[in-house]
Amino acid sequence: MSSDNSVTVVGNVTRDPELRFTASGQATASFGLAVNRVWNDRQTNERKEAVSFFDVVCWREMAENASESLSKGARVVVTGRLEQRSWETPEGEKRSKIEIVADEVGPSLRWATAQVVKNERRAPAEVGAAAPAAGRTGSSGPAPPSYDRGEDPF
């Protein structure tokens, strides 16, 4: 992780993680994060609050773990890097957004407890496999839609 582009945010998950797979079978998950800032206005002595919303993107095993572990409302700590993504709409409009590409995601223990269960390490041949491991949530039913950003994140 480069020290000139790193961010750590603590906030609440705004939507359940959406797990998808690239055309090459690499797992990716994205979820929304609301980060609240509360302060007292010194002039009016009123309590003020501002909320910032971020999209968080996880890759590989972390994507699968986030999809299984997180749900809307969970308070998490996310460390990662900011990345701008640009695209063009079908109408020809140029759009862009800044996402947090996660290096680490964990539960916030400020107002909650958590139980951490370590996953078994997968053999190198299994890494990047498109099918979720046995016993994982969502292993029954249709495969998730393909999600290809055109390039690998690393």
N, C-alpha and C positions, 0 to 999 in steps of 0.2 A: 504494500500500500504506500503510495507516495504521500509524503507529509504535506505537500502543498495543495492537495485536493482530498482532504478527509473531513468527514462530518460525523458527529454523534448526536443523535436525537432521541428523545424519550417522549412517547406519546401513545395514543390509543388507536388500535386497528379499527378502521372505518368500514371495511368490507372484508369478508372471508377471503383468504388467499385463493387465487385462481391458478391452478396447476395446469401447465401445458407442456408440450414437447416440441422441440425444433424438428425439422425434417431429418436431421441426423440422429434424433432420439435423445437429445440433451434436455433434461428437465429444467423448466423455468417457472417461477411463481411470482405473481405480483399482488400487492395489496396496498390499500390506502392507509395513511397514517395522519392523525390529527395531533398537532403539537400546540398545546395551550401555553400562553404566557400571561401571568397575572401580576399586576403591580398596583400600587396606590398612587393616584395622581396627587402630586404635592400641592398643587394650587387649589384643587377642590376637595382633597382628602377623600375622594371616591375610589372605590375598588374598580379597576379597569381590567379588561380581558381581551386578548386577541388570539385568534386561532389561525395557524398555518397548516395547509394540507399538502402532503407529499405522496408521490407514488414511489413505492419501494419494490425493487426487482431483486430476486434471489435466483441463483443458478445451481445446477447439479444437485448434490445430496441435500444442501441447505434448502433448496426449493421444495424438495419432497418433505423434509422435516418441518418446514414452515407450514406447508399445506396441511400436514397432519396435526400440528401442535397449536396453531393460532386460529382464532376466530374473532369475529367482530366484537369490539369492546375490550379485548385483551390489552393490557399495558405492557409495552415492550421497549427495549433499548436497541437501537439500530446504529451500527457503525459501518460506514462505507465511504463511497466517493460519489461526487456529483457528476452526472453525465447528461449531456444534452443530446436529444434525439430529434431528428427532423424528418418530415415526410410531406408528401403532397396528397391532398384529398382527390377523390375522383373528379371533383369539379375544377381541379387545377389550383386550389388554394394551398399556399405553403404554410405548414404548421410546425411547431416545435414545442418541446417541453423538457423540463429538467427533472430527472429521476435520481433517486438514491439507489445505487447499485450496492447491495449489502455485502460486506465482508463478514459481519457477525450480526446475529439477531438473538436476543435473549429476553426472558421475562423480566419485568421490573419487580423487585421484591419490596418496593416501598410500602405498598398496601395489600400485598398478597404473598402467598407461599407458592412454591412450585416443586414438582417432583421431576427430576431429570433422569431420563432413561437413555443410557448410551446404546447406540446402534452398533451391531457387529460390523466390522470393516468388511467391505466387499472386495472380492478378488478383482484385479485389474480388468479382466474380461467383462465383468458385470457393470463397471462404471459406465454411465451414459446409456445403459439399456433403457429402451423405451417403456417396457412394462414395469409397473410398480412391483416391489418385492412382495412375496406372499405375506398375507396378514395385514397389509397396509390398507388404510381406508381408501375406498374408491377402487379396490382391485376387482370388484365385480361390477359389471355394467360396461358401457361403451368406453373406448379409449378416449382420452382428452383430445381436443382439437390440436392440430399442429400450429406452432407459433414460431415463425422464423423471422428474425430481425435482420437477416442477410449476412451476419457475421457472428463469430463466437465472441464472447465478452472479454476474453483474455488473449 
